[in-house]
Amino acid sequence: MLSFERGNTTPLAQFLPDPRRPNGLIALLWSDLDPGNGGMVYHERREDRFIVQYDGVPYFPATGANTFEAVLHPDGAIELGYRDLDPLPPLRGMWPDFYTTGIEDATGKEGLTLAYNRPRLTNDFAIRLEFLLWAKGTPAEGVVLAGEQGHIEVTFDARGKNAGTYEGDLLLTINSQDRIKLPVRLVVGEDAPGIRLGTERLDFLTVVATEQRLDLSIESVGSLPLEITGIDADNEAFRVDAAFPLTLAPGEGATLPVLFLPPETGTFEGTLTLHSNDPSDPEVTLTLQGQAVCQDDRDNDGVCTDEDNCPSRPNPDQADSDGDGLGDVCDLCPTTSDPDQNDTDADGFGDACDACPDEAGQEDGCPPMAGSDETPETTGTGATSEEVGPESADAESAQPTGEAFDAEVGESGGCGGCQARPGAPGGESFLFSLLFLLALSLRRSRG
């Protein structure tokens, strides 16, 4: 039990509220705990929260060990968390495993009993209490220098209130005098439906190219039935899986499944709009956001491997100029459709766009290349280099080789437009061939 005053006039747990002391209390585990015989009680202020933790505290007389805590928030919310509770020992025939849990104000006239001598608490259990303030000042704190003025905006919230007049005080605590009370008054009109959402935002974190679901809680907070006529999402990646209209009685709640179905990878944002018969808020909205990533992206370009037209080379734009299903960055013929990607001569150009593909069985007269079908020693029409000479039986059939002649042969049906290749005959051999033909011609004319 956590109390904000001293003294105790009742030894046993009571149903709250109770005018007997202690008052102004939070009964986390009212069941005759005995921290004097073991365990520890810690307290800490962390950021804007105040935490009190009971660690291994036994029951009287020094049996068991219980660990639990209370967290107090500045807006009045209270969280009770129970990590490890031991069973209560039977004592003179009294109730085992019975606890009392609740809260009470300093006067002992107002309180809330969550459980009275009942086995309601278990390990890894939590309770959150929130105070729905119908009047609230903003900002909640601040500094006003001498000679200056400060402004506090007061917001009234009639949601969940029945028709009638509500009166209260806003308490202003300052460092120059005692607390100041500012009377406030709220008049609520005739009965009407009201809607409240459990959150203003749904974040679908990382989704691996699949569907993900988050639940949206809705509460009817008016005094008449709430009718939700429909829900719209302005982004097709989000959808609500529910049938409408949906009617909720006053105080009733519902949970609607919101689905995230990304058509592709990337970040998606949208707005969900709920339409209802709430006269003060007929269209309620909340923000949606989700991110879809690949399960496998080998080249880390943001495109899934099974959808990437170049899975091993980054190309986020997926450019495919020839439309053959292969991205330009990995296509052997980026401007010529070449889905087979054959490259017979292994020169880095696909056969479909290679001026000299050097195909098997083709006598094109081109300089031989690695892996080609041409015999390295073959030149011209088939005569070997050893046969060409003054004593050759068929000297007229001998043909010179080299870049210039190679191109000429190509035009007659061989390898048109061939360029010089590594290891191919060059200009010096061509000059030698011309001199040889000239000498041969002179010899015949003399003979």
LINUR-V766704 format. One record per backbone hydrogen bond with DSSP energy under -0.5 kcal/mol. NH is the residue of the N-H (numbers start at 1). CO is the residue of the C=O. If there is no record, write none. Layout:
nh: <NH/NH>
co: <CO/CO>
This chain:
nh: <2/3/4/4/9/10/24/25/26/27/28/30/31/34/37/38/40/42/44/46/46/47/49/50/51/52/53/54/55/55/56/57/59/60/62/63/66/67/68/69/70/71/72/73/74/76/78/79/80/81/81/82/83/83/84/94/98/99/100/101/102/103/104/105/108/112/114/114/115/117/118/120/124/125/125/127/129/132/133/136/138/148/153/154/155/155/157/160/161/164/166/168/170/171/172/172/173/174/180/182/182/183/184/186/188/188/196/198/202/204/204/205/207/207/209/209/212/214/216/217/218/219/220/221/221/222/223/224/226/228/228/229/229/230/232/234/238/239/241/241/242/245/246/248/251/252/254/256/258/259/259/260/261/261/262/266/268/270/272/273/273/274/275/276/277/279/281/284/286/287/288/289/290/291/291/292/293/300/305/307/308/308/311/313/318/322/323/327/328/330/331/331/334/336/341/346/350/351/353/354/355/357/362/363/364/372/378/379/381/382/385/387/388/389/392/395/397/398/406/407/408/409/410/411/412/412/413/414/415/416/416/418/424/430/431/432/433/434/435/436/437/438/439/440/441/442/443/444/445/446/447>
co: <26/1/23/24/21/21/105/104/2/102/26/100/29/58/34/35/55/53/51/44/49/45/46/72/44/70/42/68/40/53/54/66/63/32/59/59/57/84/54/81/52/79/50/77/48/73/129/71/127/69/79/125/67/81/67/91/95/118/30/115/27/112/25/110/105/103/101/112/101/115/99/118/82/82/122/80/78/130/131/155/153/145/138/152/136/153/134/221/158/188/186/184/182/169/170/180/171/172/172/170/180/181/168/166/164/186/219/217/287/202/289/203/205/291/207/293/260/258/256/215/254/196/252/194/219/194/192/192/248/226/246/227/275/275/273/271/235/259/239/257/240/228/228/226/220/249/218/216/214/239/257/212/237/259/210/292/290/288/286/232/271/284/230/282/227/277/278/274/272/200/270/202/268/204/205/266/207/297/296/304/304/305/308/310/315/334/320/309/319/327/327/328/331/333/338/343/332/342/350/350/353/354/359/361/362/369/375/383/397/379/377/384/384/387/389/392/394/395/402/403/404/405/406/407/408/409/410/409/364/410/414/415/421/426/427/428/429/430/431/432/433/434/435/436/437/438/439/440/441/442/443>
